[in-house]
């Protein structure tokens, strides 16, 4: 089973927020690797640095949390799936045209759902309630 994660889940897993215990518990319960794309990898790195800039995490924690992410990637707990950006954008355009006027979905949330669909994921991990609605409307299971 292919399971993807958005940045809200990844930040909870590698950062420290209200959902961290749920994210860590979910990861501990899994045997297979979590599938990510370069978009989610990029957005997590930026989110960690932005949190440190805004003083949401202590100085130096962005680098520490990123090192934990890299260690999980090196160990095989995370898998970066290569996908064609043009295909992702085409799918995102379809999702936006179908759902944004009625659901109010943000661009990067749509991109996360689009990438999950492109890599043929069955699950998407997110703590974003609106993104969950979009993912479920497209047939993805959101188990957290």
Order of alpha helices (4+ residues) and beta strands (2+ residues): beta-alpha-alpha-beta-alpha-alpha-beta-alpha-alpha-beta-alpha
